[in-house]
Amino acid sequence: MASSKIEWTESTWNPVTGCTEISAGCKNCYAERMAKRLKAMGQPNYKNGFKLTLHEQVLEYPLQWKKPQTIFVNSMSDLFHEEIPDEFIFKVFDVMKRAYRHRFQILTKRSARLKEMASQLDWPENVWIGVSVENLSVKYRIDDLRAVPAFIRFLSLEPLLSTLGHLVLSDIHWVIVGGESGLKARPMEKEWVIQIREQCIKQGVPFFFKQWGGINKKKTGRFLEGRTWDEMPLKLIELEEEIEHNKSLHLTAIPLRSIAAGELGR
């Protein structure tokens, strides 16, 4: 496990590292840059650089982490890459199901394979699945995602490279938007972001604005029209006293809409 600076998660777990380019969003891949840096530093899991590599030895790590946390799965790869065997994906899902105290976030650009495998996979409530959509040419990934029977389905519109036009967000539970960062960052227009935010508000979908990006993402920051947007699809309620007295209890996930409807006190 590694703690993460990604604003919408807490930690990362990489049973697979390495990937290959599939669409425009991959052009300036942060994971590829980082993998090359880690290889140069002698990190053993990156001895192959950014070549796709399975790491059986880290599969059960989440079962050893006692503190409940939000975990981004394969931040350095794509779990539904065509070269990853089905059996290995089944193993990853088995670990996530057994590590029920944690919340796992999977993000893929391979939505076709995700859709194809969805019925073969067990989808416990602690496993969230998302697709990356960077421009109009890959909006079909949203429809592929909708076919997946996961508890939480989300969109990562990052790096946002064009307007996405009208978005149908039925059966989508969360939308993240962000601009590309780094020396070769491609620009993101404010109008594109506003258009997405307004559609999220209108359709009742939580909106998370990650960053403007650019060469210096710290300088450009995360403010959108004077504030940050950190909406999440779930509200975690930690019953500390009950957990202390009853070790069989764990975190309870309540949808934000349920809280708004007054179900919190039930």
Secondary structure as a PSIPRED ss2 file (coil, helix, strand):
# PSIPRED VFORMAT (PSIPRED V4.0)

   1 M C   1.000  0.000  0.000
   2 A E   0.000  0.000  1.000
   3 S E   0.000  0.000  1.000
   4 S C   1.000  0.000  0.000
   5 K C   1.000  0.000  0.000
   6 I C   1.000  0.000  0.000
   7 E C   1.000  0.000  0.000
   8 W C   1.000  0.000  0.000
   9 T C   1.000  0.000  0.000
  10 E C   1.000  0.000  0.000
  11 S E   0.000  0.000  1.000
  12 T E   0.000  0.000  1.000
  13 W E   0.000  0.000  1.000
  14 N C   1.000  0.000  0.000
  15 P C   1.000  0.000  0.000
  16 V E   0.000  0.000  1.000
  17 T E   0.000  0.000  1.000
  18 G C   1.000  0.000  0.000
  19 C C   1.000  0.000  0.000
  20 T C   1.000  0.000  0.000
  21 E C   1.000  0.000  0.000
  22 I C   1.000  0.000  0.000
  23 S C   1.000  0.000  0.000
  24 A H   0.000  1.000  0.000
  25 G H   0.000  1.000  0.000
  26 C H   0.000  1.000  0.000
  27 K C   1.000  0.000  0.000
  28 N C   1.000  0.000  0.000
  29 C C   1.000  0.000  0.000
  30 Y H   0.000  1.000  0.000
  31 A H   0.000  1.000  0.000
  32 E H   0.000  1.000  0.000
  33 R H   0.000  1.000  0.000
  34 M H   0.000  1.000  0.000
  35 A H   0.000  1.000  0.000
  36 K H   0.000  1.000  0.000
  37 R H   0.000  1.000  0.000
  38 L H   0.000  1.000  0.000
  39 K H   0.000  1.000  0.000
  40 A H   0.000  1.000  0.000
  41 M C   1.000  0.000  0.000
  42 G C   1.000  0.000  0.000
  43 Q C   1.000  0.000  0.000
  44 P H   0.000  1.000  0.000
  45 N H   0.000  1.000  0.000
  46 Y H   0.000  1.000  0.000
  47 K C   1.000  0.000  0.000
  48 N C   1.000  0.000  0.000
  49 G C   1.000  0.000  0.000
  50 F C   1.000  0.000  0.000
  51 K C   1.000  0.000  0.000
  52 L C   1.000  0.000  0.000
  53 T E   0.000  0.000  1.000
  54 L E   0.000  0.000  1.000
  55 H C   1.000  0.000  0.000
  56 E H   0.000  1.000  0.000
  57 Q H   0.000  1.000  0.000
  58 V H   0.000  1.000  0.000
  59 L C   1.000  0.000  0.000
  60 E C   1.000  0.000  0.000
  61 Y H   0.000  1.000  0.000
  62 P H   0.000  1.000  0.000
  63 L H   0.000  1.000  0.000
  64 Q H   0.000  1.000  0.000
  65 W C   1.000  0.000  0.000
  66 K C   1.000  0.000  0.000
  67 K C   1.000  0.000  0.000
  68 P C   1.000  0.000  0.000
  69 Q C   1.000  0.000  0.000
  70 T E   0.000  0.000  1.000
  71 I E   0.000  0.000  1.000
  72 F E   0.000  0.000  1.000
  73 V E   0.000  0.000  1.000
  74 N C   1.000  0.000  0.000
  75 S C   1.000  0.000  0.000
  76 M C   1.000  0.000  0.000
  77 S C   1.000  0.000  0.000
  78 D C   1.000  0.000  0.000
  79 L C   1.000  0.000  0.000
  80 F C   1.000  0.000  0.000
  81 H C   1.000  0.000  0.000
  82 E C   1.000  0.000  0.000
  83 E C   1.000  0.000  0.000
  84 I C   1.000  0.000  0.000
  85 P C   1.000  0.000  0.000
  86 D H   0.000  1.000  0.000
  87 E H   0.000  1.000  0.000
  88 F H   0.000  1.000  0.000
  89 I H   0.000  1.000  0.000
  90 F H   0.000  1.000  0.000
  91 K H   0.000  1.000  0.000
  92 V H   0.000  1.000  0.000
  93 F H   0.000  1.000  0.000
  94 D H   0.000  1.000  0.000
  95 V H   0.000  1.000  0.000
  96 M H   0.000  1.000  0.000
  97 K H   0.000  1.000  0.000
  98 R H   0.000  1.000  0.000
  99 A C   1.000  0.000  0.000
 100 Y C   1.000  0.000  0.000
 101 R C   1.000  0.000  0.000
 102 H C   1.000  0.000  0.000
 103 R E   0.000  0.000  1.000
 104 F E   0.000  0.000  1.000
 105 Q E   0.000  0.000  1.000
 106 I E   0.000  0.000  1.000
 107 L E   0.000  0.000  1.000
 108 T E   0.000  0.000  1.000
 109 K C   1.000  0.000  0.000
 110 R C   1.000  0.000  0.000
 111 S H   0.000  1.000  0.000
 112 A H   0.000  1.000  0.000
 113 R H   0.000  1.000  0.000
 114 L H   0.000  1.000  0.000
 115 K H   0.000  1.000  0.000
 116 E H   0.000  1.000  0.000
 117 M H   0.000  1.000  0.000
 118 A H   0.000  1.000  0.000
 119 S H   0.000  1.000  0.000
 120 Q H   0.000  1.000  0.000
 121 L C   1.000  0.000  0.000
 122 D C   1.000  0.000  0.000
 123 W C   1.000  0.000  0.000
 124 P C   1.000  0.000  0.000
 125 E C   1.000  0.000  0.000
 126 N C   1.000  0.000  0.000
 127 V E   0.000  0.000  1.000
 128 W E   0.000  0.000  1.000
 129 I E   0.000  0.000  1.000
 130 G E   0.000  0.000  1.000
 131 V E   0.000  0.000  1.000
 132 S E   0.000  0.000  1.000
 133 V C   1.000  0.000  0.000
 134 E C   1.000  0.000  0.000
 135 N C   1.000  0.000  0.000
 136 L H   0.000  1.000  0.000
 137 S H   0.000  1.000  0.000
 138 V H   0.000  1.000  0.000
 139 K C   1.000  0.000  0.000
 140 Y H   0.000  1.000  0.000
 141 R H   0.000  1.000  0.000
 142 I H   0.000  1.000  0.000
 143 D H   0.000  1.000  0.000
 144 D H   0.000  1.000  0.000
 145 L H   0.000  1.000  0.000
 146 R H   0.000  1.000  0.000
 147 A C   1.000  0.000  0.000
 148 V C   1.000  0.000  0.000
 149 P C   1.000  0.000  0.000
 150 A C   1.000  0.000  0.000
 151 F C   1.000  0.000  0.000
 152 I E   0.000  0.000  1.000
 153 R E   0.000  0.000  1.000
 154 F E   0.000  0.000  1.000
 155 L E   0.000  0.000  1.000
 156 S E   0.000  0.000  1.000
 157 L E   0.000  0.000  1.000
 158 E C   1.000  0.000  0.000
 159 P C   1.000  0.000  0.000
 160 L C   1.000  0.000  0.000
 161 L C   1.000  0.000  0.000
 162 S C   1.000  0.000  0.000
 163 T C   1.000  0.000  0.000
 164 L C   1.000  0.000  0.000
 165 G C   1.000  0.000  0.000
 166 H C   1.000  0.000  0.000
 167 L C   1.000  0.000  0.000
 168 V C   1.000  0.000  0.000
 169 L C   1.000  0.000  0.000
 170 S C   1.000  0.000  0.000
 171 D C   1.000  0.000  0.000
 172 I C   1.000  0.000  0.000
 173 H C   1.000  0.000  0.000
 174 W E   0.000  0.000  1.000
 175 V E   0.000  0.000  1.000
 176 I E   0.000  0.000  1.000
 177 V E   0.000  0.000  1.000
 178 G E   0.000  0.000  1.000
 179 G C   1.000  0.000  0.000
 180 E C   1.000  0.000  0.000
 181 S E   0.000  0.000  1.000
 182 G C   1.000  0.000  0.000
 183 L C   1.000  0.000  0.000
 184 K C   1.000  0.000  0.000
 185 A C   1.000  0.000  0.000
 186 R C   1.000  0.000  0.000
 187 P C   1.000  0.000  0.000
 188 M C   1.000  0.000  0.000
 189 E C   1.000  0.000  0.000
 190 K H   0.000  1.000  0.000
 191 E H   0.000  1.000  0.000
 192 W H   0.000  1.000  0.000
 193 V H   0.000  1.000  0.000
 194 I H   0.000  1.000  0.000
 195 Q H   0.000  1.000  0.000
 196 I H   0.000  1.000  0.000
 197 R H   0.000  1.000  0.000
 198 E H   0.000  1.000  0.000
 199 Q H   0.000  1.000  0.000
 200 C H   0.000  1.000  0.000
 201 I H   0.000  1.000  0.000
 202 K H   0.000  1.000  0.000
 203 Q H   0.000  1.000  0.000
 204 G C   1.000  0.000  0.000
 205 V C   1.000  0.000  0.000
 206 P C   1.000  0.000  0.000
 207 F E   0.000  0.000  1.000
 208 F E   0.000  0.000  1.000
 209 F E   0.000  0.000  1.000
 210 K E   0.000  0.000  1.000
 211 Q E   0.000  0.000  1.000
 212 W C   1.000  0.000  0.000
 213 G C   1.000  0.000  0.000
 214 G E   0.000  0.000  1.000
 215 I C   1.000  0.000  0.000
 216 N C   1.000  0.000  0.000
 217 K H   0.000  1.000  0.000
 218 K H   0.000  1.000  0.000
 219 K H   0.000  1.000  0.000
 220 T H   0.000  1.000  0.000
 221 G C   1.000  0.000  0.000
 222 R C   1.000  0.000  0.000
 223 F C   1.000  0.000  0.000
 224 L E   0.000  0.000  1.000
 225 E C   1.000  0.000  0.000
 226 G C   1.000  0.000  0.000
 227 R E   0.000  0.000  1.000
 228 T C   1.000  0.000  0.000
 229 W C   1.000  0.000  0.000
 230 D E   0.000  0.000  1.000
 231 E C   1.000  0.000  0.000
 232 M C   1.000  0.000  0.000
 233 P C   1.000  0.000  0.000
 234 L E   0.000  0.000  1.000
 235 K E   0.000  0.000  1.000
 236 L E   0.000  0.000  1.000
 237 I E   0.000  0.000  1.000
 238 E C   1.000  0.000  0.000
 239 L C   1.000  0.000  0.000
 240 E H   0.000  1.000  0.000
 241 E H   0.000  1.000  0.000
 242 E H   0.000  1.000  0.000
 243 I H   0.000  1.000  0.000
 244 E H   0.000  1.000  0.000
 245 H H   0.000  1.000  0.000
 246 N C   1.000  0.000  0.000
 247 K C   1.000  0.000  0.000
 248 S C   1.000  0.000  0.000
 249 L C   1.000  0.000  0.000
 250 H C   1.000  0.000  0.000
 251 L C   1.000  0.000  0.000
 252 T E   0.000  0.000  1.000
 253 A E   0.000  0.000  1.000
 254 I E   0.000  0.000  1.000
 255 P E   0.000  0.000  1.000
 256 L H   0.000  1.000  0.000
 257 R H   0.000  1.000  0.000
 258 S H   0.000  1.000  0.000
 259 I H   0.000  1.000  0.000
 260 A H   0.000  1.000  0.000
 261 A C   1.000  0.000  0.000
 262 G C   1.000  0.000  0.000
 263 E H   0.000  1.000  0.000
 264 L H   0.000  1.000  0.000
 265 G H   0.000  1.000  0.000
 266 R C   1.000  0.000  0.000
